[in-house]
C-alpha cells in the first residue's frame, strides 16, 4: 500500500454536495425533538439509574441545534 499517489494516478476531486447546512441542522433538530417527545412520554419506563440521562441528551441536542441554526446562516 502506498501512502502518496502520483498526480497522474489520482482520481478527480468529487463534486461538492448540493444542499444547505440549514437543512441538515433542521433535520437534526426534528430528530432530537421527536426523541425528546418519546423520552418524555415513556419516561416511567426509562427511569432506571443508568438511563435517566436520555431526556437531557435530547435537550442538549436541541440547544446546540438552535445555536447551530444561527451560526451557519445561509451557507
MMTF fields as JSON, N, C-alpha, C and O atoms, coordinates in Angstrom:
{
  "mmtfVersion": "1.0.0",
  "mmtfProducer": "UNKNOWN",
  "numBonds": 299,
  "numAtoms": 300,
  "numGroups": 75,
  "numChains": 1,
  "numModels": 1,
  "chainsPerModel": [1],
  "groupsPerChain": [75],
  "chainIdList": ["A"],
  "bondAtomList": [4, 2, 8, 6, 12, 10, 16, 14, 20, 18, 24, 22, 28, 26, 32, 30, 36, 34, 40, 38, 44, 42, 48, 46, 52, 50, 56, 54, 60, 58, 64, 62, 68, 66, 72, 70, 76, 74, 80, 78, 84, 82, 88, 86, 92, 90, 96, 94, 100, 98, 104, 102, 108, 106, 112, 110, 116, 114, 120, 118, 124, 122, 128, 126, 132, 130, 136, 134, 140, 138, 144, 142, 148, 146, 152, 150, 156, 154, 160, 158, 164, 162, 168, 166, 172, 170, 176, 174, 180, 178, 184, 182, 188, 186, 192, 190, 196, 194, 200, 198, 204, 202, 208, 206, 212, 210, 216, 214, 220, 218, 224, 222, 228, 226, 232, 230, 236, 234, 240, 238, 244, 242, 248, 246, 252, 250, 256, 254, 260, 258, 264, 262, 268, 266, 272, 270, 276, 274, 280, 278, 284, 282, 288, 286, 292, 290, 296, 294],
  "bondOrderList": [1, 1, 1, 1, 1, 1, 1, 1, 1, 1, 1, 1, 1, 1, 1, 1, 1, 1, 1, 1, 1, 1, 1, 1, 1, 1, 1, 1, 1, 1, 1, 1, 1, 1, 1, 1, 1, 1, 1, 1, 1, 1, 1, 1, 1, 1, 1, 1, 1, 1, 1, 1, 1, 1, 1, 1, 1, 1, 1, 1, 1, 1, 1, 1, 1, 1, 1, 1, 1, 1, 1, 1, 1, 1],
  "groupList": [{"groupName": "UNK", "atomNameList": ["N", "CA", "C", "O"], "elementList": ["N", "C", "C", "O"], "formalChargeList": [0, 0, 0, 0], "bondAtomList": [1, 0, 2, 1, 3, 2], "bondOrderList": [1, 1, 2], "singleLetterCode": "X", "chemCompType": "L-PEPTIDE LINKING"}],
  "groupTypeList": [0, 0, 0, 0, 0, 0, 0, 0, 0, 0, 0, 0, 0, 0, 0, 0, 0, 0, 0, 0, 0, 0, 0, 0, 0, 0, 0, 0, 0, 0, 0, 0, 0, 0, 0, 0, 0, 0, 0, 0, 0, 0, 0, 0, 0, 0, 0, 0, 0, 0, 0, 0, 0, 0, 0, 0, 0, 0, 0, 0, 0, 0, 0, 0, 0, 0, 0, 0, 0, 0, 0, 0, 0, 0, 0],
  "groupIdList": [1, 2, 3, 4, 5, 6, 7, 8, 9, 10, 11, 12, 13, 14, 15, 16, 17, 18, 19, 20, 21, 22, 23, 24, 25, 26, 27, 28, 29, 30, 31, 32, 33, 34, 35, 36, 37, 38, 39, 40, 41, 42, 43, 44, 45, 46, 47, 48, 49, 50, 51, 52, 53, 54, 55, 56, 57, 58, 59, 60, 61, 62, 63, 64, 65, 66, 67, 68, 69, 70, 71, 72, 73, 74, 75],
  "secStructList": [7, 7, 1, 1, 7, 7, 4, 4, 4, 7, 7, 7, 7, 7, 7, 7, 7, 7, 1, 7, 2, 2, 2, 2, 2, 2, 2, 2, 2, 2, 2, 2, 2, 2, 2, 2, 2, 2, 2, 2, 2, 6, 4, 4, 4, 1, 7, 1, 6, 6, 6, 6, 6, 2, 2, 2, 2, 2, 2, 2, 2, 2, 2, 2, 2, 2, 2, 2, 2, 2, 2, 2, 6, 6, 7],
  "xCoordList": [0.844, 0.0, 0.886, 1.803, 0.602, 1.375, 0.593, -0.628, 1.281, 0.621, 0.496, -0.419, 1.398, 1.385, 1.198, 1.949, 0.197, -0.049, 0.493, 0.519, 0.912, 1.38, 0.187, -0.948, 0.444, -0.646, -1.365, -2.573, -0.656, -1.289, -2.195, -3.075, -2.001, -2.792, -3.97, -4.826, -4.012, -5.064, -6.403, -6.472, -7.446, -8.795, -9.189, -8.662, -10.101, -10.521, -11.299, -11.923, -11.246, -11.982, -13.477, -13.951, -14.231, -15.68, -16.332, -15.785, -17.489, -18.241, -18.747, -19.032, -18.858, -19.374, -20.821, -21.577, -21.179, -22.54, -23.477, -23.205, -24.582, -25.568, -26.551, -27.024, -26.843, -27.752, -27.314, -26.251, -28.114, -27.783, -27.497, -28.036, -26.647, -26.372, -27.6, -27.81, -28.401, -29.612, -30.548, -31.215, -30.602, -31.44, -30.921, -31.705, -29.608, -29.021, -29.287, -29.604, -29.159, -29.426, -30.901, -31.239, -31.776, -33.213, -33.584, -34.413, -32.983, -33.258, -32.788, -33.473, -31.629, -31.144, -32.052, -32.321, -32.529, -33.449, -34.749, -35.263, -35.262, -36.501, -36.264, -37.11, -35.116, -34.797, -34.696, -35.23, -34.013, -33.903, -35.255, -35.542, -36.085, -37.405, -38.28, -38.971, -38.251, -39.015, -38.485, -39.262, -37.159, -36.575, -36.965, -37.222, -37.01, -37.406, -38.859, -39.182, -39.73, -41.141, -41.265, -42.009, -40.542, -40.588, -40.053, -40.615, -38.973, -38.402, -39.345, -39.441, -40.042, -40.968, -42.199, -42.674, -42.712, -43.903, -43.6, -44.422, -42.434, -42.074, -41.088, -40.284, -41.14, -40.167, -40.227, -39.191, -41.41, -41.534, -40.836, -40.4, -40.734, -40.118, -38.605, -37.923, -38.073, -36.629, -35.968, -34.875, -36.581, -36.025, -35.09, -34.838, -34.575, -33.583, -32.357, -32.147, -31.547, -30.428, -29.446, -28.843, -29.277, -28.306, -28.909, -28.189, -30.197, -30.831, -31.543, -32.272, -31.355, -32.064, -31.52, -32.136, -30.409, -29.803, -30.342, -29.982, -31.182, -31.693, -32.41, -32.095, -33.358, -34.032, -33.076, -33.239, -32.086, -31.135, -30.29, -29.914, -29.998, -29.261, -30.069, -29.515, -31.357, -32.22, -32.28, -32.261, -32.353, -32.409, -31.105, -31.132, -29.974, -28.68, -28.576, -28.06, -29.054, -29.044, -29.888, -29.507, -31.034, -31.879, -31.207, -31.245, -30.592, -29.915, -28.764, -28.623, -27.954, -26.853, -27.354, -26.724, -28.468, -29.052, -29.542, -29.376, -30.148, -30.601, -29.4, -29.426, -28.355, -27.138, -26.538, -26.08, -26.536, -26.005, -26.854, -26.329, -28.171, -29.075, -28.674, -28.665, -28.347, -27.951, -26.498, -26.134, -25.685, -24.26, -24.03, -23.219, -24.735, -24.453, -25.012, -24.518, -26.006, -26.574, -27.175, -27.9, -26.881, -27.429, -26.36, -26.32, -25.516, -24.453, -25.018, -24.275],
  "yCoordList": [-1.179, 0.0, 1.237, 1.36, 2.148, 3.376, 4.509, 4.585, 5.369, 6.488, 7.702, 8.508, 7.838, 9.008, 8.532, 7.685, 9.079, 8.717, 9.818, 10.992, 9.425, 10.397, 11.179, 10.704, 12.368, 13.189, 12.496, 12.669, 11.73, 11.048, 9.905, 9.485, 9.398, 8.283, 8.73, 7.921, 10.003, 10.497, 10.56, 10.864, 10.274, 10.431, 11.894, 12.589, 12.376, 13.772, 13.981, 13.058, 15.2, 15.521, 15.386, 15.712, 14.913, 14.792, 16.177, 17.156, 16.225, 17.483, 17.832, 16.936, 19.103, 19.482, 19.015, 18.898, 18.758, 18.324, 19.516, 20.612, 19.28, 20.351, 20.235, 19.145, 21.329, 21.365, 22.459, 23.056, 22.71, 23.765, 23.172, 22.129, 23.85, 23.411, 23.578, 22.809, 24.579, 24.779, 23.575, 23.229, 22.946, 21.752, 20.626, 19.922, 20.456, 19.418, 19.708, 18.797, 20.972, 21.346, 21.148, 20.683, 21.49, 21.321, 19.845, 19.503, 18.985, 17.551, 17.048, 16.246, 17.511, 17.135, 17.643, 16.924, 18.885, 19.438, 18.639, 18.361, 18.279, 17.487, 16.124, 15.631, 15.522, 14.223, 14.308, 13.453, 15.338, 15.496, 15.841, 15.401, 16.619, 16.944, 15.696, 15.499, 14.862, 13.609, 12.71, 12.092, 12.638, 11.827, 12.333, 11.538, 13.65, 14.217, 13.884, 13.545, 13.981, 13.629, 12.165, 11.833, 11.283, 9.854, 9.613, 8.814, 10.297, 10.129, 10.625, 10.019, 11.725, 12.26, 11.361, 11.113, 10.88, 10.017, 8.704, 8.22, 8.129, 6.852, 7.012, 6.115, 8.136, 8.417, 7.394, 7.037, 6.924, 5.949, 4.628, 3.914, 4.317, 3.053, 3.164, 2.145, 4.389, 4.54, 5.221, 5.766, 5.208, 5.93, 5.084, 5.419, 4.011, 3.263, 4.164, 5.074, 3.927, 4.835, 5.025, 6.091, 4.028, 4.169, 4.729, 4.873, 5.049, 5.592, 6.914, 7.388, 7.511, 8.75, 9.936, 11.001, 9.799, 10.906, 11.056, 12.013, 10.154, 10.218, 11.538, 12.16, 11.994, 13.261, 14.45, 15.378, 14.424, 15.541, 15.598, 16.679, 14.458, 14.424, 15.084, 15.81, 14.835, 15.448, 16.963, 17.704, 17.423, 18.864, 19.527, 20.586, 18.921, 19.477, 19.486, 20.444, 18.444, 18.41, 19.513, 20.109, 19.79, 20.88, 22.233, 23.081, 22.437, 23.714, 23.919, 24.999, 22.897, 23.007, 23.185, 23.878, 22.567, 22.734, 24.145, 24.686, 24.751, 26.141, 27.07, 27.991, 26.828, 27.634, 27.451, 28.42, 26.241, 25.968, 26.625, 27.073, 26.686, 27.303, 28.764, 29.223, 29.474, 30.867, 31.0, 31.993, 30.04, 30.099, 29.876, 30.575, 28.911, 28.577, 29.602, 29.697, 30.36, 31.348, 30.701, 29.712, 31.249, 30.712, 30.002, 30.149, 29.256, 28.543, 27.401, 26.682],
  "zCoordList": [0.0, 0.0, 0.0, 0.812, -0.919, -0.987, -0.353, -0.492, 0.328, 1.006, 0.102, 0.268, -0.84, -1.711, -3.144, -3.629, -3.814, -5.206, -6.107, -5.736, -7.267, -8.248, -8.781, -8.729, -9.29, -9.823, -10.969, -11.133, -11.75, -12.882, -12.416, -13.167, -11.208, -10.695, -9.839, -9.482, -9.513, -8.63, -9.346, -10.537, -8.62, -9.153, -9.015, -8.147, -9.847, -9.711, -8.411, -7.888, -7.91, -6.693, -6.938, -8.026, -5.95, -6.13, -6.166, -5.658, -6.767, -6.826, -5.43, -4.636, -5.127, -3.811, -3.629, -4.594, -2.406, -2.094, -2.259, -1.77, -2.955, -3.089, -1.942, -1.621, -1.348, -0.21, 0.737, 0.566, 1.706, 2.647, 4.013, 4.384, 4.746, 6.11, 6.994, 7.932, 6.691, 7.497, 7.396, 8.371, 6.246, 6.1, 6.986, 7.624, 7.025, 7.872, 9.347, 10.112, 9.747, 11.134, 11.453, 12.541, 10.526, 10.742, 10.904, 11.747, 10.112, 10.242, 11.605, 12.239, 12.054, 13.379, 14.485, 15.447, 14.355, 15.355, 15.422, 16.506, 14.275, 14.247, 14.896, 15.641, 14.611, 15.219, 16.734, 17.44, 17.241, 18.692, 19.324, 20.438, 18.63, 19.169, 19.27, 20.269, 18.246, 18.287, 19.4, 20.128, 19.53, 20.596, 21.975, 22.879, 22.144, 23.432, 23.756, 24.894, 22.761, 22.992, 23.386, 24.309, 22.696, 23.028, 24.435, 25.183, 24.8, 26.142, 27.227, 28.294, 26.958, 27.957, 28.082, 29.191, 26.967, 27.002, 27.718, 28.496, 27.465, 28.064, 29.215, 29.47, 29.908, 30.96, 32.089, 32.65, 32.428, 33.511, 33.189, 34.092, 31.93, 31.54, 31.351, 31.24, 31.314, 31.119, 32.311, 32.164, 33.462, 34.611, 35.453, 36.611, 34.912, 35.666, 35.841, 35.038, 36.872, 37.156, 36.001, 35.881, 35.161, 34.078, 32.795, 31.808, 32.769, 31.566, 31.818, 30.946, 32.963, 33.285, 32.497, 32.518, 31.814, 31.085, 29.668, 28.983, 29.212, 27.84, 27.533, 26.519, 28.36, 28.023, 28.017, 27.224, 28.894, 28.942, 27.677, 27.226, 27.115, 25.861, 24.746, 23.92, 24.723, 23.707, 23.888, 22.905, 25.122, 25.389, 24.952, 24.325, 25.273, 24.862, 23.337, 22.76, 22.687, 21.226, 20.621, 19.613, 21.229, 20.749, 20.942, 20.05, 22.103, 22.365, 21.375, 20.803, 21.176, 20.235, 18.8, 18.001, 18.482, 17.147, 16.911, 15.818, 17.927, 17.786, 17.63, 16.815, 18.407, 18.249, 16.854, 16.247, 16.352, 15.014, 13.938, 12.918, 14.16, 13.204, 12.945, 11.803, 14.013, 13.857, 13.416, 12.786, 13.729, 13.38, 11.887, 11.279, 11.287, 9.891, 8.917, 7.794, 9.296, 8.383, 7.171, 7.28, 6.018, 4.75, 3.936, 2.715, 4.568, 3.852, 3.071, 2.402]
}
